Amino acid sequence: MNNRRPTRLQSYDYNLPGSYFITICVMDHKCSFGYVNNGEMIHNQLGIIALEQFSWLSSHYNYVDVSICTVMPNHVHAIININPGDAIRAPLSLSQLVGAYKTKVSFNIHKLGKKNFAWQRSFHDHIIRTRPSYNRIALYIKNNPINWEKDRFHV
């Protein structure tokens, strides 16, 4: 029996143009991507891979722009802007784009021999509807390393 509740807003079309705040966590909140020192995120090799794949997402899908992101020790945050009008081929939904990101990061990490790396299932999203909300979330992402000690994912 599957007791998981849906995490996406049921009445919303995630193929629509828009900006989306996402959070993706490493399985069991394991600190896989590096550490925070004096409010600065110090990425290890896996953290660099996770960061670089946001650029890959933007370059691989011409209708996607990852305007701001941060890779923390055990999770990532990003604002993903989707403009399907720019799509060369049928655009992917937000869930499919996040799936592509997670797959690409996992593939590259597993290639290094880190076969135990895994993401938690699904991801958290928030539809950004206003400019003030966008600005507030962008500031939150930017300041995430500074506020690591207070972060709910801090272990």
N, C-alpha and C positions, 0 to 999 in steps of 0.2 A: 504494500500500500504506500503510495506517495503522498506524504503530508506537506510537501513543499508548497509554499504559497507563491503565486506569481510575483515577480519583482517589477515587471514593466507595468506602466499605466495602461489598463486594458482598452480604454477608449481612444488611445492616441496612436497615430500612424507615424512610426519611427523612421519612415522613408521621407518624411516632409523636411523641407529646408529648415534648419535651426541649429541652435547651439545646445550642447549637452555636456553636463558635468558628470564625469564617470569616476568611480573608484573601483579598483580591482585589487584583491588581496591574495597574497601568497598563502598556500595551504598551511593551516595551523598557525598562521601569522609568523612563520619562520623568517628571521631576518637574513634574507638571502642576497640583498642588493648592496650591502655596505653598512655604514654607520653614520650617526650624526655626531659631529664634534664642534662644540661652541656655536651651535645654530647653523652649521654648514653640513650639507649632505656630502659624505665622502663615498663615492661609488666604487665598488670593486668591479671585476670584469663582468659579472652578471648584471650589475646595475647599469653599466655602460651599454650592454646589449639591450636591456629594457628601455633605456632612454633613446638609443638609436632607432629602435623599431617604431617610435612615434614619428620620426622623420620618414621612415620607410612607408608608413601608413599614408602620410600626406603625399608622398611622391608616387606611390603605386596607384592610388585612387585620386584622380584629378579633381574630384568633387569634394574631397575631404581636406580640411585644414585643421591641424592640431595646433591651436594658437598658443596654448600654454600647457605645460605639464611638469610634473615633478615625480621622480622616482625616490621613494622613501625606503628604509630598510626592509619593510615587509608589505608594502602596498604602493600603488601608483595612483596618481590623480591626473586628470587631463580635462581640458575643454575641447570637445570635438565639434567642429563646425561642418555641417553637411549642406551642400548646395547641389542637389541632384540635377539642376538645370545645366550644370557643367559636365555631366557624365557623358563619357564616350560610349559606354555600354550600360546595361541596366544597373542602376545603383543598388548597393547593398544596404540593408537596414543597419541601424546602430548596433543591434545584437550581432549581426554578421561581421561588422567591422571590428568590434571588440573581440569576437572569436578569431578573426584573422590575426589581430595583434597578439593575442594570447598564444596562438599556434606558432607564429613566427618567433616570438621570444622563447617559447619552450623548445622549439626545434634547435635554435642556435645554442641554447644552454645545454641541451642534451648532447649536441655535437662535441661539447667540451668534456663529455664524460660525466656530467652531473645529472645522472639518470633519475635521481630522486626528486628533482625540482618539479613542483606542480603548483598550479593556481587553484584557489577555491573555485567551486562551481559558481557560475553566474557573475554578476557584478552589480554595483549600485549605480543608479543614474538619477539625474535631476534635469528636467527640461528647463532651460534658461529662457525666460520669457521677456525680461526687461533689461535695459542697459545697466541700471543700478545693481541688479542681481548679478549680471555678468561681471561687473567691476568688483563686487564684494567677493564672489567666488574666485576670481583671478587673484585677488589679494590673499585670500585664504590659501590657495595653492602655492603662491610665491613664498608665503611666510610659514608654510608647513614645517620646514626644517628648524626654523627658529622656535617654533612652538612644540617641537617633538616631545618634550618631557610631559606636556599636558595632553598629548594626542591619545585618543581612545585605543589606537593600535600600538601604542608604546608598550614594549615588553621589557 
